[in-house]
Amino acid sequence: MSDGKVWVMVETISQYRMRYMVEAPADHPEYALDDVTCEDAKEFSQLWLGETIVSHRVVPEDEAIAICDVDNDYCKSWSSEQKIDTFFTKEGEGNGMTKYRNERVTL
């Protein structure tokens, strides 16, 4: 990496609100929870609640490539350039945040 830039690994969790409609005995409605816990219930609906950032850190490029090889092992034989083009987000490739940073806008 050059020009005063670094790679930053940002880790997130993605959350969904899931709903299940489960038949249970009237005197033991809590039995429905067992079906959901054991993954026996059919999905009724889901709503994506978004991503929450849980951590971030600067990662040297060689370490980032090594992590890529673990997380995406099916691409281990690819060149570093192919991995960067496929899995890394270069400044300006996102959804417009570079424009705001260049204009010094804070959100």
C-alpha positions in Angstrom: 0.0 0.0 0.0 1.3 3.4 -0.8 0.3 7.1 -0.9 -0.2 7.2 2.8 -3.1 4.7 2.7 -3.6 1.6 4.9 -5.9 -1.4 4.8 -8.4 -1.4 7.7 -10.2 -4.6 8.7 -13.7 -3.8 9.9 -15.6 -6.6 11.6 -19.3 -6.5 11.9 -22.3 -8.6 13.0 -25.3 -8.7 10.8 -28.6 -9.1 12.6 -32.0 -10.3 11.5 -35.3 -10.3 13.4 -36.7 -13.8 12.7 -40.3 -14.9 13.3 -41.7 -18.4 13.6 -45.4 -19.5 14.0 -45.3 -22.7 16.0 -48.2 -24.8 17.1 -48.0 -25.8 20.8 -50.2 -27.2 23.6 -52.5 -24.5 25.0 -51.2 -25.3 28.5 -47.6 -25.2 27.5 -47.0 -22.5 24.9 -43.3 -22.4 25.9 -42.9 -25.7 24.1 -42.8 -23.7 20.9 -39.4 -22.4 22.0 -37.9 -25.9 21.9 -38.9 -26.3 18.2 -37.2 -23.0 17.4 -34.1 -23.8 19.5 -33.7 -27.2 17.8 -34.2 -25.5 14.4 -37.3 -27.6 13.7 -39.6 -24.6 13.0 -40.4 -23.2 9.6 -39.3 -19.6 9.1 -42.4 -17.3 9.1 -40.6 -14.1 8.2 -37.4 -12.2 8.6 -36.3 -8.6 8.7 -32.7 -7.5 8.3 -31.8 -5.1 11.0 -28.5 -4.0 9.5 -24.8 -4.4 10.5 -23.2 -3.3 13.7 -19.4 -2.6 13.7 -17.8 -4.5 16.5 -14.1 -3.8 15.8 -11.6 -2.3 13.4 -7.8 -2.4 13.1 -5.1 -1.5 10.6 -3.8 -4.6 8.9 -0.6 -4.8 6.8 -1.2 -6.0 3.3 0.6 -9.3 3.7 -1.4 -10.1 6.8 -4.6 -9.1 5.0 -3.7 -11.5 2.2 -3.0 -14.3 4.7 -6.4 -13.7 6.4 -8.1 -13.7 2.9 -6.5 -17.1 2.3 -8.1 -18.5 5.5 -11.5 -16.8 5.1 -11.7 -17.5 1.3 -9.6 -20.7 1.1 -11.1 -21.6 -2.3 -9.2 -18.7 -3.8 -5.8 -19.4 -2.1 -4.2 -20.1 -5.5 -5.1 -16.6 -6.8 -2.6 -13.9 -7.1 -2.5 -11.1 -4.4 -3.7 -8.7 -7.1 -6.8 -10.9 -7.9 -7.6 -11.2 -4.2 -7.3 -7.4 -3.7 -9.5 -6.7 -6.8 -12.1 -9.2 -5.6 -12.3 -8.9 -1.8 -10.8 -5.6 -0.8 -12.6 -2.2 -1.1 -10.4 0.5 -2.5 -11.1 4.1 -1.6 -13.7 5.4 -4.1 -15.3 2.0 -4.7 -17.9 2.4 -2.0 -21.2 4.1 -2.0 -20.0 7.7 -2.1 -18.3 8.2 1.2 -15.1 9.4 -0.5 -17.0 12.4 -1.9 -18.0 13.4 1.6 -14.5 12.9 3.0 -13.0 14.9 0.2 -15.5 17.7 1.0 -14.7 17.4 4.7 -18.4 16.6 5.5 -19.0 14.8 8.8 -22.0 12.6 9.2 
